[in-house]
Amino acid sequence: MGNRTLSELSNMPSLSIQASNTVLFLTFGYPEWTTFIELLRLFNRYGIGYVELGIPVQNSFADGEIIKKANAHVLPILTRSKIIEGLKEIRAYFSFKMILMTYKEGIDKYDLSSIDSTLFDSLLCVDECYPESVFPNTIRLFSNELSDQQMIERAEKTSEFAYIISGKGKTGSQGTLQTEYISTINRLRKMTTKKKYVGFGIKTRDDVLSVLQNGADGVIVGSELMRHINNGGVNAAEEYLQELGLTKC
Protein backbone atom coordinates (compact mmCIF):
# COMPACT_ATOMS: atom_id res chain seq x y z
CA MET A 1 0.00 0.00 0.00
CA GLY A 2 3.03 2.29 0.11
CA ASN A 3 2.61 5.52 2.02
CA ARG A 4 -1.05 6.14 1.18
CA THR A 5 -2.98 7.95 3.88
CA LEU A 6 -6.19 6.57 5.38
CA SER A 7 -8.02 9.33 3.53
CA GLU A 8 -6.65 8.02 0.24
CA LEU A 9 -7.44 4.44 1.24
CA SER A 10 -11.05 5.38 1.98
CA ASN A 11 -11.48 6.40 -1.66
CA MET A 12 -10.39 3.00 -2.93
CA PRO A 13 -13.49 0.83 -3.59
CA SER A 14 -11.76 -2.37 -2.47
CA LEU A 15 -11.03 -0.82 0.91
CA SER A 16 -14.29 0.95 1.62
CA ILE A 17 -16.55 -0.46 4.28
CA GLN A 18 -19.25 -2.62 2.75
CA ALA A 19 -22.50 -2.91 4.70
CA SER A 20 -22.98 -6.46 3.47
CA ASN A 21 -19.67 -7.42 5.11
CA THR A 22 -20.42 -5.62 8.36
CA VAL A 23 -21.58 -7.26 11.59
CA LEU A 24 -23.29 -5.09 14.19
CA PHE A 25 -23.72 -6.40 17.74
CA LEU A 26 -26.76 -5.60 19.85
CA THR A 27 -27.93 -7.21 23.08
CA PHE A 28 -31.24 -8.96 22.45
CA GLY A 29 -34.16 -6.68 23.38
CA TYR A 30 -31.93 -3.78 24.47
CA PRO A 31 -32.63 -1.16 25.72
CA GLU A 32 -36.33 -2.10 25.47
CA TRP A 33 -38.28 -3.79 22.72
CA THR A 34 -39.59 -0.75 20.83
CA THR A 35 -36.17 0.89 20.54
CA PHE A 36 -34.57 -2.48 19.81
CA ILE A 37 -36.83 -2.94 16.78
CA GLU A 38 -36.19 0.65 15.65
CA LEU A 39 -32.46 -0.09 15.75
CA LEU A 40 -32.95 -3.22 13.68
CA ARG A 41 -34.95 -1.18 11.16
CA LEU A 42 -32.02 1.24 11.00
CA PHE A 43 -29.55 -1.59 10.37
CA ASN A 44 -31.82 -2.98 7.67
CA ARG A 45 -32.06 0.41 5.92
CA TYR A 46 -28.29 0.54 5.76
CA GLY A 47 -28.06 -2.94 4.27
CA ILE A 48 -26.10 -4.46 7.15
CA GLY A 49 -25.18 -8.03 6.32
CA TYR A 50 -25.25 -9.53 9.81
CA VAL A 51 -26.68 -8.60 13.18
CA GLU A 52 -25.12 -10.39 16.14
CA LEU A 53 -27.80 -10.69 18.80
CA GLY A 54 -26.34 -11.13 22.25
CA ILE A 55 -28.30 -13.51 24.48
CA PRO A 56 -27.37 -12.23 27.95
CA VAL A 57 -25.96 -14.32 30.79
CA GLN A 58 -24.80 -13.58 34.31
CA ASN A 59 -21.14 -14.32 33.64
CA SER A 60 -20.31 -12.82 30.26
CA PHE A 61 -16.60 -12.97 31.00
CA ALA A 62 -15.41 -12.06 27.48
CA ASP A 63 -17.45 -8.86 27.38
CA GLY A 64 -16.53 -5.40 28.57
CA GLU A 65 -18.54 -3.16 30.86
CA ILE A 66 -20.85 -1.70 28.20
CA ILE A 67 -22.19 -5.09 27.15
CA LYS A 68 -22.22 -6.41 30.72
CA LYS A 69 -24.43 -3.51 31.79
CA ALA A 70 -26.74 -4.14 28.85
CA ASN A 71 -26.94 -7.80 29.85
CA ALA A 72 -27.84 -6.87 33.42
CA HIS A 73 -30.56 -4.56 32.11
CA VAL A 74 -32.21 -7.23 29.94
CA LEU A 75 -31.68 -10.37 32.03
CA PRO A 76 -34.52 -9.85 34.55
CA ILE A 77 -37.20 -9.77 31.85
CA LEU A 78 -35.82 -12.10 29.18
CA THR A 79 -37.43 -15.53 28.79
CA ARG A 80 -37.16 -18.37 26.32
CA SER A 81 -40.60 -17.58 24.92
CA LYS A 82 -39.62 -13.92 24.39
CA ILE A 83 -36.52 -15.04 22.49
CA ILE A 84 -38.57 -17.32 20.23
CA GLU A 85 -41.27 -14.74 19.55
CA GLY A 86 -38.65 -12.06 18.99
CA LEU A 87 -36.73 -14.17 16.49
CA LYS A 88 -39.95 -14.90 14.59
CA GLU A 89 -40.72 -11.18 14.36
CA ILE A 90 -37.20 -10.30 13.25
CA ARG A 91 -37.12 -13.09 10.66
CA ALA A 92 -40.45 -11.95 9.22
CA TYR A 93 -39.52 -8.31 8.69
CA PHE A 94 -35.76 -8.00 8.18
CA SER A 95 -33.34 -9.25 5.54
CA PHE A 96 -30.02 -9.28 7.43
CA LYS A 97 -28.62 -12.56 8.70
CA MET A 98 -28.93 -13.24 12.41
CA ILE A 99 -26.14 -14.59 14.59
CA LEU A 100 -27.04 -15.59 18.13
CA MET A 101 -24.10 -14.88 20.43
CA THR A 102 -24.01 -16.29 23.93
CA TYR A 103 -22.23 -18.62 26.34
CA LYS A 104 -22.94 -22.20 27.43
CA GLU A 105 -24.83 -20.64 30.33
CA GLY A 106 -27.22 -19.02 27.86
CA ILE A 107 -27.60 -22.19 25.78
CA ASP A 108 -28.61 -24.11 28.89
CA LYS A 109 -30.75 -21.44 30.54
CA TYR A 110 -32.92 -20.79 27.49
CA ASP A 111 -32.64 -24.29 25.98
CA LEU A 112 -31.50 -22.72 22.74
CA SER A 113 -30.55 -26.07 21.21
CA SER A 114 -34.26 -26.95 20.92
CA ILE A 115 -35.29 -23.67 19.23
CA ASP A 116 -36.16 -23.97 15.55
CA SER A 117 -32.81 -23.47 13.80
CA THR A 118 -34.49 -21.74 10.85
CA LEU A 119 -35.19 -18.74 13.11
CA PHE A 120 -31.52 -17.71 13.02
CA ASP A 121 -28.57 -18.22 10.69
CA SER A 122 -25.65 -19.07 12.97
CA LEU A 123 -24.67 -19.51 16.59
CA LEU A 124 -21.57 -18.06 18.22
CA CYS A 125 -20.92 -19.61 21.61
CA VAL A 126 -17.88 -18.17 23.35
CA ASP A 127 -17.00 -21.06 25.64
CA GLU A 128 -18.34 -24.23 24.03
CA CYS A 129 -18.05 -25.84 20.59
CA TYR A 130 -21.25 -27.65 19.67
CA PRO A 131 -21.48 -30.37 16.99
CA GLU A 132 -23.55 -29.89 13.84
CA SER A 133 -26.13 -32.31 15.20
CA VAL A 134 -26.94 -29.74 17.91
CA PHE A 135 -26.40 -26.48 15.97
CA PRO A 136 -26.06 -26.92 12.18
CA ASN A 137 -24.26 -23.59 11.69
CA THR A 138 -21.76 -22.21 14.16
CA ILE A 139 -19.25 -19.39 13.95
CA ARG A 140 -15.89 -20.11 15.53
CA LEU A 141 -13.49 -17.68 17.18
CA PHE A 142 -9.88 -17.39 16.04
CA SER A 143 -6.87 -15.83 17.72
CA ASN A 144 -3.15 -16.00 17.24
CA GLU A 145 -2.89 -18.18 20.34
CA LEU A 146 -4.37 -21.17 18.48
CA SER A 147 -2.10 -23.81 17.02
CA ASP A 148 -2.19 -24.46 13.27
CA GLN A 149 -4.11 -27.69 13.86
CA GLN A 150 -6.68 -25.92 16.02
CA MET A 151 -7.12 -23.27 13.35
CA ILE A 152 -7.58 -25.89 10.64
CA GLU A 153 -10.21 -27.73 12.67
CA ARG A 154 -12.12 -24.53 13.45
CA ALA A 155 -11.86 -23.28 9.87
CA GLU A 156 -13.50 -26.48 8.62
CA LYS A 157 -16.47 -26.00 10.94
CA THR A 158 -17.04 -22.24 11.02
CA SER A 159 -20.03 -21.02 9.01
CA GLU A 160 -20.49 -17.63 7.35
CA PHE A 161 -16.98 -16.44 8.26
CA ALA A 162 -14.05 -16.84 10.64
CA TYR A 163 -14.43 -14.48 13.61
CA ILE A 164 -10.92 -13.16 14.32
CA ILE A 165 -10.24 -11.50 17.66
CA SER A 166 -8.05 -8.44 17.16
CA GLY A 167 -5.96 -9.11 20.28
CA LYS A 168 -6.06 -9.86 23.97
CA GLY A 169 -8.74 -8.40 26.22
CA LYS A 170 -12.50 -8.11 26.48
CA THR A 171 -14.90 -6.56 24.01
CA GLY A 172 -14.64 -2.78 24.03
CA SER A 173 -11.73 -2.78 26.47
CA GLN A 174 -8.99 -1.84 24.05
CA GLY A 175 -7.85 1.76 24.00
CA THR A 176 -6.52 1.42 20.46
CA LEU A 177 -7.01 -1.32 17.92
CA GLN A 178 -4.58 -4.17 18.51
CA THR A 179 -2.67 -5.76 15.64
CA GLU A 180 -2.34 -9.44 16.55
CA TYR A 181 -5.15 -10.16 14.09
CA ILE A 182 -2.79 -9.48 11.17
CA SER A 183 -0.80 -12.62 11.88
CA THR A 184 -4.02 -14.58 12.41
CA ILE A 185 -5.34 -13.49 9.01
CA ASN A 186 -2.07 -14.41 7.31
CA ARG A 187 -2.07 -17.85 8.91
CA LEU A 188 -5.73 -18.49 8.09
CA ARG A 189 -5.25 -17.43 4.49
CA LYS A 190 -3.07 -20.53 4.01
CA MET A 191 -5.74 -22.80 5.51
CA THR A 192 -9.12 -21.65 4.19
CA THR A 193 -10.87 -19.54 1.61
CA LYS A 194 -13.67 -18.64 4.04
CA LYS A 195 -14.12 -14.96 4.75
CA LYS A 196 -12.21 -13.46 7.65
CA TYR A 197 -13.91 -10.85 9.82
CA VAL A 198 -12.19 -8.97 12.64
CA GLY A 199 -13.82 -7.85 15.88
CA PHE A 200 -12.94 -6.59 19.39
CA GLY A 201 -11.84 -2.96 19.61
CA ILE A 202 -13.06 -1.61 16.27
CA LYS A 203 -14.37 1.87 16.98
CA THR A 204 -13.62 4.29 14.14
CA ARG A 205 -13.61 4.45 10.37
CA ASP A 206 -9.82 4.51 10.50
CA ASP A 207 -9.94 1.24 12.46
CA VAL A 208 -12.14 -0.27 9.76
CA LEU A 209 -9.89 0.87 6.94
CA SER A 210 -6.81 -0.39 8.75
CA VAL A 211 -8.37 -3.82 9.24
CA LEU A 212 -9.41 -4.02 5.59
CA GLN A 213 -5.98 -2.87 4.47
CA ASN A 214 -4.49 -5.74 6.44
CA GLY A 215 -6.51 -8.39 4.67
CA ALA A 216 -9.86 -8.70 6.50
CA ASP A 217 -13.01 -9.29 4.47
CA GLY A 218 -15.29 -7.64 7.00
CA VAL A 219 -15.60 -6.09 10.44
CA ILE A 220 -17.57 -6.64 13.64
CA VAL A 221 -18.61 -3.62 15.69
CA GLY A 222 -20.24 -3.95 19.09
CA SER A 223 -19.34 -2.03 22.23
CA GLU A 224 -18.73 1.28 20.46
CA LEU A 225 -22.08 1.08 18.71
CA MET A 226 -23.81 0.35 22.00
CA ARG A 227 -22.00 3.25 23.65
CA HIS A 228 -23.54 5.56 21.05
CA ILE A 229 -26.95 3.99 21.60
CA ASN A 230 -26.62 4.58 25.33
CA ASN A 231 -25.71 8.23 24.72
CA GLY A 232 -28.34 9.11 22.14
CA GLY A 233 -30.54 6.24 21.06
CA VAL A 234 -31.41 5.50 17.43
CA ASN A 235 -30.31 8.92 16.14
CA ALA A 236 -26.87 8.56 17.67
CA ALA A 237 -26.60 5.05 16.25
CA GLU A 238 -27.33 6.35 12.76
CA GLU A 239 -24.79 9.14 13.12
CA TYR A 240 -22.22 6.53 14.13
CA LEU A 241 -22.97 4.34 11.10
CA GLN A 242 -22.42 7.39 8.92
CA GLU A 243 -19.15 8.15 10.72
CA LEU A 244 -18.02 4.64 9.81
CA GLY A 245 -18.70 5.44 6.17
CA LEU A 246 -21.94 3.50 5.71
CA THR A 247 -24.82 4.87 3.65
CA LYS A 248 -28.48 3.97 3.29
CA CYS A 249 -29.40 1.51 0.58
C-alpha positions as CSV (number, residue, x, y, z in Angstrom):
1,M,0.0,0.0,0.0
2,G,3.0,2.3,0.1
3,N,2.6,5.5,2.0
4,R,-1.1,6.1,1.2
5,T,-3.0,8.0,3.9
6,L,-6.2,6.6,5.4
7,S,-8.0,9.3,3.5
8,E,-6.6,8.0,0.2
9,L,-7.4,4.4,1.2
10,S,-11.1,5.4,2.0
11,N,-11.5,6.4,-1.7
12,M,-10.4,3.0,-2.9
13,P,-13.5,0.8,-3.6
14,S,-11.8,-2.4,-2.5
15,L,-11.0,-0.8,0.9
16,S,-14.3,1.0,1.6
17,I,-16.5,-0.5,4.3
18,Q,-19.3,-2.6,2.8
19,A,-22.5,-2.9,4.7
20,S,-23.0,-6.5,3.5
21,N,-19.7,-7.4,5.1
22,T,-20.4,-5.6,8.4
23,V,-21.6,-7.3,11.6
24,L,-23.3,-5.1,14.2
25,F,-23.7,-6.4,17.7
26,L,-26.8,-5.6,19.9
27,T,-27.9,-7.2,23.1
28,F,-31.2,-9.0,22.4
29,G,-34.2,-6.7,23.4
30,Y,-31.9,-3.8,24.5
31,P,-32.6,-1.2,25.7
32,E,-36.3,-2.1,25.5
33,W,-38.3,-3.8,22.7
34,T,-39.6,-0.7,20.8
35,T,-36.2,0.9,20.5
36,F,-34.6,-2.5,19.8
37,I,-36.8,-2.9,16.8
38,E,-36.2,0.6,15.7
39,L,-32.5,-0.1,15.8
40,L,-32.9,-3.2,13.7
41,R,-34.9,-1.2,11.2
42,L,-32.0,1.2,11.0
43,F,-29.6,-1.6,10.4
44,N,-31.8,-3.0,7.7
45,R,-32.1,0.4,5.9
46,Y,-28.3,0.5,5.8
47,G,-28.1,-2.9,4.3
48,I,-26.1,-4.5,7.1
49,G,-25.2,-8.0,6.3
50,Y,-25.2,-9.5,9.8
51,V,-26.7,-8.6,13.2
52,E,-25.1,-10.4,16.1
53,L,-27.8,-10.7,18.8
54,G,-26.3,-11.1,22.3
55,I,-28.3,-13.5,24.5
56,P,-27.4,-12.2,28.0
57,V,-26.0,-14.3,30.8
58,Q,-24.8,-13.6,34.3
59,N,-21.1,-14.3,33.6
60,S,-20.3,-12.8,30.3
61,F,-16.6,-13.0,31.0
62,A,-15.4,-12.1,27.5
63,D,-17.4,-8.9,27.4
64,G,-16.5,-5.4,28.6
65,E,-18.5,-3.2,30.9
66,I,-20.8,-1.7,28.2
67,I,-22.2,-5.1,27.2
68,K,-22.2,-6.4,30.7
69,K,-24.4,-3.5,31.8
70,A,-26.7,-4.1,28.8
71,N,-26.9,-7.8,29.8
72,A,-27.8,-6.9,33.4
73,H,-30.6,-4.6,32.1
74,V,-32.2,-7.2,29.9
75,L,-31.7,-10.4,32.0
76,P,-34.5,-9.9,34.6
77,I,-37.2,-9.8,31.8
78,L,-35.8,-12.1,29.2
79,T,-37.4,-15.5,28.8
80,R,-37.2,-18.4,26.3
81,S,-40.6,-17.6,24.9
82,K,-39.6,-13.9,24.4
83,I,-36.5,-15.0,22.5
84,I,-38.6,-17.3,20.2
85,E,-41.3,-14.7,19.5
86,G,-38.7,-12.1,19.0
87,L,-36.7,-14.2,16.5
88,K,-40.0,-14.9,14.6
89,E,-40.7,-11.2,14.4
90,I,-37.2,-10.3,13.3
91,R,-37.1,-13.1,10.7
92,A,-40.5,-12.0,9.2
93,Y,-39.5,-8.3,8.7
94,F,-35.8,-8.0,8.2
95,S,-33.3,-9.2,5.5
96,F,-30.0,-9.3,7.4
97,K,-28.6,-12.6,8.7
98,M,-28.9,-13.2,12.4
99,I,-26.1,-14.6,14.6
100,L,-27.0,-15.6,18.1
101,M,-24.1,-14.9,20.4
102,T,-24.0,-16.3,23.9
103,Y,-22.2,-18.6,26.3
104,K,-22.9,-22.2,27.4
105,E,-24.8,-20.6,30.3
106,G,-27.2,-19.0,27.9
107,I,-27.6,-22.2,25.8
108,D,-28.6,-24.1,28.9
109,K,-30.8,-21.4,30.5
110,Y,-32.9,-20.8,27.5
111,D,-32.6,-24.3,26.0
112,L,-31.5,-22.7,22.7
113,S,-30.6,-26.1,21.2
114,S,-34.3,-26.9,20.9
115,I,-35.3,-23.7,19.2
116,D,-36.2,-24.0,15.6
117,S,-32.8,-23.5,13.8
118,T,-34.5,-21.7,10.9
119,L,-35.2,-18.7,13.1
120,F,-31.5,-17.7,13.0
121,D,-28.6,-18.2,10.7
122,S,-25.7,-19.1,13.0
123,L,-24.7,-19.5,16.6
124,L,-21.6,-18.1,18.2
125,C,-20.9,-19.6,21.6
126,V,-17.9,-18.2,23.3
127,D,-17.0,-21.1,25.6
128,E,-18.3,-24.2,24.0
129,C,-18.0,-25.8,20.6
130,Y,-21.3,-27.7,19.7
131,P,-21.5,-30.4,17.0
132,E,-23.6,-29.9,13.8
133,S,-26.1,-32.3,15.2
134,V,-26.9,-29.7,17.9
135,F,-26.4,-26.5,16.0
136,P,-26.1,-26.9,12.2
137,N,-24.3,-23.6,11.7
138,T,-21.8,-22.2,14.2
139,I,-19.3,-19.4,13.9
140,R,-15.9,-20.1,15.5
141,L,-13.5,-17.7,17.2
142,F,-9.9,-17.4,16.0
143,S,-6.9,-15.8,17.7
144,N,-3.1,-16.0,17.2
145,E,-2.9,-18.2,20.3
146,L,-4.4,-21.2,18.5
147,S,-2.1,-23.8,17.0
148,D,-2.2,-24.5,13.3
149,Q,-4.1,-27.7,13.9
150,Q,-6.7,-25.9,16.0
151,M,-7.1,-23.3,13.3
152,I,-7.6,-25.9,10.6
153,E,-10.2,-27.7,12.7
154,R,-12.1,-24.5,13.4
155,A,-11.9,-23.3,9.9
156,E,-13.5,-26.5,8.6
157,K,-16.5,-26.0,10.9
158,T,-17.0,-22.2,11.0
159,S,-20.0,-21.0,9.0
160,E,-20.5,-17.6,7.3
161,F,-17.0,-16.4,8.3
162,A,-14.0,-16.8,10.6
163,Y,-14.4,-14.5,13.6
164,I,-10.9,-13.2,14.3
165,I,-10.2,-11.5,17.7
166,S,-8.0,-8.4,17.2
167,G,-6.0,-9.1,20.3
168,K,-6.1,-9.9,24.0
169,G,-8.7,-8.4,26.2
170,K,-12.5,-8.1,26.5
171,T,-14.9,-6.6,24.0
172,G,-14.6,-2.8,24.0
173,S,-11.7,-2.8,26.5
174,Q,-9.0,-1.8,24.1
175,G,-7.9,1.8,24.0
176,T,-6.5,1.4,20.5
177,L,-7.0,-1.3,17.9
178,Q,-4.6,-4.2,18.5
179,T,-2.7,-5.8,15.6
180,E,-2.3,-9.4,16.5
181,Y,-5.2,-10.2,14.1
182,I,-2.8,-9.5,11.2
183,S,-0.8,-12.6,11.9
184,T,-4.0,-14.6,12.4
185,I,-5.3,-13.5,9.0
186,N,-2.1,-14.4,7.3
187,R,-2.1,-17.8,8.9
188,L,-5.7,-18.5,8.1
189,R,-5.3,-17.4,4.5
190,K,-3.1,-20.5,4.0
191,M,-5.7,-22.8,5.5
192,T,-9.1,-21.7,4.2
193,T,-10.9,-19.5,1.6
194,K,-13.7,-18.6,4.0
195,K,-14.1,-15.0,4.8
196,K,-12.2,-13.5,7.6
197,Y,-13.9,-10.9,9.8
198,V,-12.2,-9.0,12.6
199,G,-13.8,-7.8,15.9
200,F,-12.9,-6.6,19.4
201,G,-11.8,-3.0,19.6
202,I,-13.1,-1.6,16.3
203,K,-14.4,1.9,17.0
204,T,-13.6,4.3,14.1
205,R,-13.6,4.5,10.4
206,D,-9.8,4.5,10.5
207,D,-9.9,1.2,12.5
208,V,-12.1,-0.3,9.8
209,L,-9.9,0.9,6.9
210,S,-6.8,-0.4,8.8
211,V,-8.4,-3.8,9.2
212,L,-9.4,-4.0,5.6
213,Q,-6.0,-2.9,4.5
214,N,-4.5,-5.7,6.4
215,G,-6.5,-8.4,4.7
216,A,-9.9,-8.7,6.5
217,D,-13.0,-9.3,4.5
218,G,-15.3,-7.6,7.0
219,V,-15.6,-6.1,10.4
220,I,-17.6,-6.6,13.6
221,V,-18.6,-3.6,15.7
222,G,-20.2,-4.0,19.1
223,S,-19.3,-2.0,22.2
224,E,-18.7,1.3,20.5
225,L,-22.1,1.1,18.7
226,M,-23.8,0.3,22.0
227,R,-22.0,3.2,23.6
228,H,-23.5,5.6,21.1
229,I,-27.0,4.0,21.6
230,N,-26.6,4.6,25.3
231,N,-25.7,8.2,24.7
232,G,-28.3,9.1,22.1
233,G,-30.5,6.2,21.1
234,V,-31.4,5.5,17.4
235,N,-30.3,8.9,16.1
236,A,-26.9,8.6,17.7
237,A,-26.6,5.1,16.2
238,E,-27.3,6.3,12.8
239,E,-24.8,9.1,13.1
240,Y,-22.2,6.5,14.1
241,L,-23.0,4.3,11.1
242,Q,-22.4,7.4,8.9
243,E,-19.1,8.1,10.7
244,L,-18.0,4.6,9.8
245,G,-18.7,5.4,6.2
246,L,-21.9,3.5,5.7
247,T,-24.8,4.9,3.7
248,K,-28.5,4.0,3.3
249,C,-29.4,1.5,0.6
